[in-house]
Amino acid sequence: MANDTNRFQAIISHCKEYGFIFPSSEIYDGLQAVYDYGQMGAELKKNIRDYWWKSMTQLNDNIVGIDAAIFMHPTTWKASGHVDNFNDPMIDNKDSKKRYRVDHLIEGHAESLKTAGKDAEADALLAAMDALLAKDDFAGLKQLIEDNKIKCAVSETCNWTDIRQFNLMFSTEFGSTVSSDAEDNKVYLRPETAQGIFVNFLNVQKTGRMKIPFGIAQVGKAFRNEIVARQFIFRMREFEQMEMQFFIRPGTQKEWYEKWKETRLNWHKSLGIPAEKYRFHDHVKLAHYADAACDIEFEFPMGFKELEGIHSRTDFDLKQHQEYSKKKQQYFDNDIDPATGKPYGNYIPYVIETSIGLDRMFLAVISQAYEEQDLSTEEKKDSRAVLKLPVKLAPIKLAVLPLTKKDGLPELAEQLMAECRPHFRCFYEEKDSIGKRYRRMDALGTPFCVTVDHQSLTDGTVTIRHRDSMEQERVKMSEVRELVMKAIC
Ligand code: GAP
């Protein structure tokens, strides 16, 4: 494939063509930065979600999962700091009226410098931007944009407004009464799932009799009014987060922060994705709640970008909720402090957070899996698009393909379907040539295809074809289920 832009476009087209992702309400020309998951995408997304959920909850005795509501009491967002601080600096082009997030505008320019081979210039620009962002120096940022003659992509002019802050939260109204004060009824669509965990900290701790250190995990929708929402499902206005808040004793945050960095990187690597596709990026400008933070970046087709955040959130959130709700958010720790010989006693726990976007993880998985292969020989031209998905994430695990539609082959194939269906997702297909059926399954990422042929009728064996190597072997039909089960685990 010519370059990464083409590769990214090919992945987006593949997602649409094979039922993974569609633009939202496409018959009305779509809605910017909102996407629907199709029949294959919903399965793949669910498998990623389940893999995360299992690794967090089932495999950690001290982490439990909850499912909090999207709507929360509006004071939640005052307390968490989102009403006052969840802003992005934006700049408008006066000629095109197009609005840009300042960091995205500068990053876009740096990318074009890199494409032109001016790597050092691009790096210097990004370093200058990071330093100015860290100081909230908006005048300096505007100067940087002007000095670098960064143009609007639409008007192609440098006629910029001053930089202003825009809040990213969506709001709506509760109830049917029209209030004279709209603020009375205003509720927000949560911009992060984490606050649903914080406000339930004591509910879970008490009812679950949890002892520190312990974690609460959650998967759910979050909403942000991203001004520049682009790059497919990388940055959306409605997306899903998989977050875990790990409650710890104050003073132990450095050690837990390092532990969770390592644990999360190992989770990514456990999917068989090469280690060099990941890197850590420490935050220069810390969010209002953090005393340390980093991203796990992944090499997407458009370069290394944030996939997951790991944040040491101190006791900021619980302290704020205690102050705003006037309800104590303390934990009594009866373990003995070796320094004093007495119990640690009451305190507001510190928190390490791991936060990953499910949709971003989907994009990472599918872009890593996508391959176009030239299979031409001297005799004929041939190629295939294949999704080399980790077996445990593949939407369909096994395709059962009778060679013909007659001679009792469909009936025998149905027997295999009946045996496997309760254990994993199978797919039955009798249309088209076997070659075409294999290609379609490759494109969906199905790791195993079984062909039931005339020999199967006499000796009970079938051909199993492996997606990645395309190798085929003859196995007993009675062993297929076990073979696939082993590969899923
Ligand atoms: N609770 C902390 C928090 O929300 P964040 O870094 O703003 O931190 C965490 O978001 C993760 O959520 C990101 O690493 C990313 O994977 C995902 N995410 C954030 N904004 C997103 C968006 N607009 N579209 C898709 N995923 C997004």
Residues whose N, C-alpha, C, O or C-beta is under 5 A from the ligand:
A	BS01	GAP	P191 E192 A194 R224 E226 I233 F234 R235 M236 F239 E306 L307 E308 G309 S355 I356 G357 R360
